[in-house]
Amino acid sequence: MDRKMANRKLIRLSQLKNKLATENLEEVDWVTFGVIVKKVTPQSTSNGRTFSIWRLNDLQDLNQCVSLFLFGDVHKEHWKTDQGTV
C-alpha cells in the first residue's frame, strides 16, 4: 500500500466537497477510499441503457456520502458488488 500511495494525496470522501471548493485537484495526484453503504436497484435510461447508483462513505461522517453512477462496461462488470465492499 505504501508503494501504491507514494506521491499521492489521500482525501477522505467526507472532505471531498470542501477540497473541490478550495483546491485545484486537477493538479494533484489524489486518491480516496469509500465503502458502499447503499446500492440502488439498477435503473434504465430513456434509451434503454442500464446503470447503477452506489452511495459511498468513508465511515468518518455518515452524513457525507458521494453518489457514484456506473454506466456501460463498468456497470456490467461491477453491478453485483456487495454493499459493504471497500
Backbone as JSON, one array per atom type, in Angstrom:
{
  "sequence": "MDRKMANRKLIRLSQLKNKLATENLEEVDWVTFGVIVKKVTPQSTSNGRTFSIWRLNDLQDLNQCVSLFLFGDVHKEHWKTDQGTV",
  "N": [[0.82, -1.19, 0.0], [1.97, 1.2, 0.75], [3.72, 1.65, -1.38], [1.92, 1.98, -3.53], [0.67, 4.31, -2.73], [2.61, 6.22, -2.77], [3.71, 9.5, -3.34], [1.12, 10.4, -3.67], [-1.92, 12.03, -2.69], [-4.05, 11.51, -0.01], [-7.46, 11.91, 0.18], [-10.18, 12.13, 2.15], [-13.49, 10.87, 1.65], [-15.45, 12.29, 3.03], [-14.3, 14.77, 3.12], [-14.18, 15.61, 0.55], [-15.99, 17.37, -0.87], [-15.42, 19.88, 0.28], [-12.68, 20.08, -0.34], [-12.78, 20.11, -3.15], [-13.92, 22.59, -3.52], [-12.0, 24.33, -2.53], [-9.45, 23.71, -3.47], [-7.38, 23.1, -6.35], [-7.8, 20.25, -7.66], [-7.11, 19.02, -9.98], [-4.48, 19.33, -10.43], [-3.22, 17.69, -8.71], [-2.16, 14.47, -7.71], [-4.37, 12.44, -6.5], [-6.13, 10.25, -4.23], [-8.97, 8.38, -3.08], [-10.93, 6.57, -0.69], [-13.74, 4.46, -0.29], [-16.68, 3.07, 1.19], [-19.26, 1.0, 0.08], [-22.27, 2.0, 0.99], [-24.9, 2.0, 0.33], [-26.89, 0.62, -2.21], [-28.63, 1.26, -5.14], [-31.32, -0.27, -6.85], [-30.54, -1.48, -10.08], [-31.08, 0.8, -12.79], [-32.77, 2.02, -15.76], [-31.95, 4.01, -18.58], [-33.62, 6.46, -20.68], [-33.06, 5.61, -23.24], [-32.71, 2.94, -22.93], [-30.33, 1.99, -21.81], [-28.67, 0.4, -19.14], [-27.88, 1.23, -15.77], [-26.13, 1.69, -12.63], [-26.4, 2.94, -9.26], [-24.38, 3.85, -6.65], [-24.03, 4.61, -3.2], [-21.46, 6.05, -1.47], [-19.3, 6.06, 1.39], [-16.94, 7.24, 3.85], [-16.91, 6.33, 6.4], [-16.26, 8.06, 8.41], [-17.85, 10.33, 8.68], [-21.06, 9.85, 8.67], [-23.06, 11.29, 7.49], [-22.09, 12.41, 5.21], [-22.08, 11.51, 2.07], [-21.14, 10.18, -1.13], [-22.44, 9.98, -4.33], [-22.14, 7.52, -6.75], [-22.25, 6.9, -10.11], [-22.63, 4.21, -12.28], [-21.98, 3.21, -15.5], [-22.28, 1.53, -18.7], [-19.59, -0.65, -19.55], [-18.43, -0.64, -17.01], [-20.63, -0.72, -15.29], [-21.67, -3.26, -16.09], [-19.59, -4.96, -15.28], [-19.39, -4.52, -12.5], [-21.9, -4.37, -11.16], [-22.94, -6.28, -9.45], [-21.48, -6.12, -7.15], [-21.1, -6.35, -3.66], [-22.93, -4.62, -1.09], [-21.22, -2.83, 1.42], [-18.7, -3.38, 0.6], [-15.34, -2.27, 0.17]],
  "CA": [[0.0, 0.0, 0.0], [2.88, 2.36, 0.77], [4.23, 1.85, -2.75], [0.82, 2.5, -4.35], [0.3, 5.66, -2.26], [3.77, 7.12, -2.88], [3.48, 10.74, -4.1], [-0.31, 10.66, -3.83], [-2.56, 12.66, -1.55], [-5.29, 10.88, 0.42], [-8.55, 12.82, 0.51], [-11.33, 11.37, 2.64], [-14.74, 11.21, 0.97], [-16.16, 13.32, 3.79], [-13.62, 16.04, 2.88], [-14.09, 15.84, -0.89], [-16.72, 18.56, -1.29], [-14.64, 21.05, 0.72], [-11.42, 20.12, -1.11], [-13.09, 20.54, -4.52], [-14.23, 24.02, -3.5], [-10.87, 25.15, -2.09], [-8.18, 23.33, -4.09], [-7.43, 22.65, -7.73], [-7.38, 18.85, -7.57], [-6.61, 18.55, -11.28], [-3.03, 19.43, -10.41], [-2.74, 16.83, -7.63], [-2.44, 13.04, -7.85], [-5.04, 12.12, -5.24], [-6.95, 9.04, -4.15], [-9.93, 8.33, -1.99], [-11.46, 5.24, -0.43], [-15.11, 4.51, 0.18], [-17.43, 1.85, 1.43], [-20.61, 1.06, -0.5], [-23.23, 1.95, 2.1], [-26.23, 1.79, -0.22], [-26.97, 0.37, -3.65], [-29.97, 1.4, -5.7], [-31.59, -1.27, -7.87], [-30.17, -0.96, -11.4], [-32.08, 1.6, -13.48], [-32.59, 2.13, -17.21], [-32.11, 5.34, -19.15], [-34.71, 6.52, -21.66], [-32.67, 4.86, -24.44], [-32.59, 1.53, -22.59], [-29.05, 1.62, -21.21], [-28.79, 0.12, -17.71], [-26.83, 1.8, -14.93], [-26.27, 1.51, -11.19], [-26.02, 4.06, -8.4], [-23.88, 3.46, -5.33], [-23.72, 5.68, -2.25], [-20.2, 5.71, -0.82], [-18.99, 6.81, 2.6], [-15.63, 6.87, 4.41], [-17.2, 5.91, 7.77], [-15.88, 9.12, 9.35], [-19.03, 11.18, 8.83], [-22.1, 9.09, 7.97], [-23.94, 12.23, 6.79], [-21.42, 12.85, 3.99], [-21.97, 10.42, 1.1], [-20.92, 10.51, -2.53], [-23.16, 9.08, -5.24], [-21.32, 7.09, -7.88], [-23.08, 6.34, -11.17], [-21.87, 3.26, -13.07], [-22.57, 3.0, -16.81], [-21.55, 0.75, -19.7], [-18.81, -1.81, -19.12], [-18.22, -0.57, -15.56], [-21.86, -1.26, -14.7], [-21.74, -4.7, -16.38], [-18.58, -5.68, -14.52], [-19.42, -4.32, -11.05], [-23.21, -4.13, -10.57], [-23.23, -7.28, -8.41], [-20.62, -5.89, -5.99], [-21.91, -6.32, -2.44], [-22.94, -3.48, -0.17], [-20.22, -3.05, 2.47], [-17.4, -3.54, -0.03], [-14.5, -1.08, 0.11]],
  "C": [[0.87, 1.26, 0.0], [3.4, 2.67, -0.63], [3.14, 2.47, -3.63], [0.47, 3.94, -3.98], [1.45, 6.67, -2.37], [3.44, 8.28, -3.8], [2.01, 11.02, -4.39], [-0.87, 11.24, -2.54], [-3.87, 11.93, -1.25], [-6.31, 11.96, 0.79], [-9.74, 11.96, 0.93], [-12.58, 11.81, 1.88], [-15.49, 12.32, 1.69], [-15.53, 14.7, 3.63], [-13.68, 16.47, 1.42], [-14.79, 17.12, -1.34], [-15.94, 19.83, -0.93], [-13.35, 21.18, -0.09], [-11.67, 20.57, -2.55], [-13.36, 22.04, -4.59], [-13.0, 24.89, -3.22], [-9.55, 24.84, -2.78], [-8.41, 22.94, -5.55], [-6.9, 21.22, -7.76], [-6.92, 18.27, -8.9], [-5.09, 18.56, -11.32], [-2.4, 18.5, -9.37], [-3.1, 15.38, -7.96], [-3.04, 12.59, -6.52], [-5.87, 10.85, -5.37], [-7.93, 9.19, -3.01], [-10.4, 6.89, -1.85], [-12.89, 5.4, 0.06], [-15.68, 3.13, 0.35], [-18.79, 2.02, 0.78], [-21.6, 0.9, 0.65], [-24.66, 1.76, 1.61], [-26.11, 1.57, -1.72], [-28.42, 0.52, -4.07], [-30.13, 0.31, -6.75], [-31.24, -0.69, -9.23], [-31.36, -0.31, -12.12], [-31.81, 1.55, -14.99], [-32.79, 3.57, -17.65], [-33.24, 5.3, -20.17], [-34.36, 5.77, -22.95], [-32.37, 3.39, -24.14], [-31.27, 1.08, -22.01], [-29.21, 1.47, -19.7], [-27.61, 0.73, -16.96], [-27.14, 1.53, -13.47], [-25.88, 2.79, -10.48], [-25.59, 3.49, -7.06], [-23.73, 4.72, -4.49], [-22.51, 5.22, -1.45], [-19.97, 6.61, 0.38], [-17.64, 6.36, 3.11], [-15.72, 6.43, 5.86], [-16.68, 6.88, 8.83], [-17.08, 10.0, 9.68], [-20.15, 10.53, 8.01], [-23.1, 9.98, 7.26], [-23.36, 12.7, 5.46], [-21.22, 11.64, 3.06], [-21.73, 10.99, -0.29], [-21.69, 9.5, -3.36], [-22.27, 8.8, -6.44], [-22.24, 6.4, -8.88], [-22.21, 5.45, -12.05], [-22.62, 2.97, -14.36], [-21.72, 2.04, -17.63], [-20.84, -0.46, -19.12], [-18.57, -1.82, -17.62], [-19.45, -1.12, -14.84], [-21.92, -2.78, -14.88], [-20.78, -5.51, -15.51], [-18.81, -5.63, -13.01], [-20.81, -4.26, -10.41], [-23.58, -5.12, -9.47], [-22.36, -7.1, -7.16], [-21.48, -5.7, -4.75], [-21.81, -4.99, -1.69], [-21.98, -3.81, 0.96], [-18.83, -3.25, 1.92], [-16.65, -2.21, -0.05], [-14.0, -0.92, -1.3]]
}
